[in-house]
Amino acid sequence: MGSRTIHAIKPSAVISVVNTLVLHYATNHAILHGKGVKMSILHVRSIPEELYQRLQQLAKVRNRSISAQVVELLRQALENEERRLKQEATLNSIRRRRFQPPDQAPSSLYLLHEDRRR
């Protein structure tokens, strides 16, 4: 029979391996490396039961954890809000550049009446 060798693993080696592990992020299956990735913790309190159940169902359908589903929903909401703010800024810019007649200019209705009288 073959012999087996058991090696002792130093705690520092385990920490080194853990620090270089690749994390599989369930939300979009992107691969993030342990180096330089900072994850924050967000606690949400007083979630209505009906909302929590809907969140659980959606997470199950999407094959995600509840945490991953919440992160994805927050990401989508922030992207939508950023898009809305950008559109609002663009519309405001367009409104500012619109032609505005001088204060003393006659109205378009007056000009139409004058033109029809000729």
C-alpha positions as CSV (number, residue, x, y, z in Angstrom):
1,M,0.0,0.0,0.0
2,G,1.0,3.5,-0.6
3,S,2.1,5.8,2.1
4,R,0.4,9.1,2.8
5,T,2.1,12.2,4.0
6,I,0.2,14.8,6.1
7,H,1.7,18.2,6.1
8,A,0.9,20.8,8.8
9,I,-0.4,24.1,7.3
10,K,0.7,27.3,8.9
11,P,-2.0,29.8,9.8
12,S,-0.3,32.5,7.8
13,A,-0.4,30.3,4.7
14,V,-4.2,29.8,5.2
15,I,-4.7,33.5,5.5
16,S,-2.6,34.0,2.4
17,V,-4.7,31.5,0.4
18,V,-8.0,33.0,1.7
19,N,-6.8,36.5,0.7
20,T,-6.2,35.3,-2.9
21,L,-9.4,33.3,-3.3
22,V,-11.6,34.3,-6.1
23,L,-15.1,35.3,-5.0
24,H,-18.0,34.3,-7.2
25,Y,-20.5,37.0,-7.0
26,A,-24.0,35.5,-7.5
27,T,-25.7,38.6,-8.8
28,N,-24.1,38.7,-12.3
29,H,-21.6,35.8,-12.1
30,A,-18.7,38.2,-12.4
31,I,-15.5,37.1,-10.9
32,L,-13.9,39.4,-8.4
33,H,-10.5,38.9,-7.0
34,G,-9.9,39.3,-3.2
35,K,-7.3,42.0,-3.8
36,G,-8.7,45.5,-3.4
37,V,-12.4,44.6,-3.3
38,K,-14.2,46.5,-0.6
39,M,-17.6,45.4,0.4
40,S,-19.8,47.5,2.7
41,I,-22.5,46.2,5.0
42,L,-26.0,47.7,4.9
43,H,-28.6,46.8,7.5
44,V,-32.3,47.5,6.7
45,R,-34.9,47.5,9.4
46,S,-38.7,47.3,9.5
47,I,-39.2,45.7,6.1
48,P,-42.9,45.0,5.6
49,E,-43.5,41.2,5.6
50,E,-45.2,41.4,2.2
51,L,-42.3,43.2,0.7
52,Y,-39.8,40.7,2.2
53,Q,-41.8,37.8,0.8
54,R,-41.8,39.3,-2.7
55,L,-38.1,39.8,-2.4
56,Q,-37.6,36.2,-1.3
57,Q,-39.7,35.0,-4.3
58,L,-37.7,37.1,-6.8
59,A,-34.4,36.0,-5.3
60,K,-35.5,32.3,-5.7
61,V,-36.7,32.8,-9.3
62,R,-33.4,34.5,-10.1
63,N,-31.4,31.8,-8.3
64,R,-29.8,34.4,-6.0
65,S,-29.5,34.9,-2.3
66,I,-31.7,37.6,-0.8
67,S,-28.6,39.7,-0.2
68,A,-27.5,39.3,-3.8
69,Q,-31.0,40.2,-5.0
70,V,-31.1,43.3,-2.9
71,V,-27.7,44.4,-4.2
72,E,-28.9,43.9,-7.8
73,L,-32.1,45.8,-7.2
74,L,-30.2,48.7,-5.6
75,R,-27.7,48.7,-8.5
76,Q,-30.6,48.9,-11.0
77,A,-32.4,51.6,-9.0
78,L,-29.3,53.8,-8.8
79,E,-28.6,53.3,-12.5
80,N,-32.2,54.3,-13.3
81,E,-32.0,57.4,-11.0
82,E,-28.6,58.4,-12.5
83,R,-30.1,58.0,-16.1
84,R,-33.2,60.1,-15.0
85,L,-31.0,62.9,-13.6
86,K,-28.8,62.9,-16.8
87,Q,-32.0,63.2,-18.9
88,E,-33.3,66.0,-16.7
89,A,-30.1,67.9,-17.1
90,T,-30.2,67.4,-20.9
91,L,-33.8,68.7,-21.1
92,N,-32.9,71.7,-18.9
93,S,-30.0,72.5,-21.2
94,I,-32.3,72.2,-24.3
95,R,-34.9,74.5,-22.6
96,R,-32.2,77.1,-21.8
97,R,-31.1,77.2,-25.5
98,R,-34.6,77.5,-27.0
99,F,-35.3,80.7,-28.9
100,Q,-37.0,83.3,-26.8
101,P,-38.2,86.4,-28.6
102,P,-37.4,89.8,-27.2
103,D,-39.8,91.3,-24.7
104,Q,-41.1,93.9,-27.2
105,A,-41.7,91.5,-30.0
106,P,-45.3,91.0,-31.2
107,S,-47.0,87.7,-30.5
108,S,-47.2,85.1,-33.2
109,L,-51.0,85.4,-33.1
110,Y,-50.8,89.1,-33.8
111,L,-48.4,88.4,-36.7
112,L,-50.7,85.8,-38.2
113,H,-53.7,88.3,-38.1
114,E,-51.5,91.0,-39.7
115,D,-50.4,88.6,-42.5
116,R,-54.1,87.6,-43.2
117,R,-55.2,91.2,-43.5
118,R,-52.9,91.8,-46.5
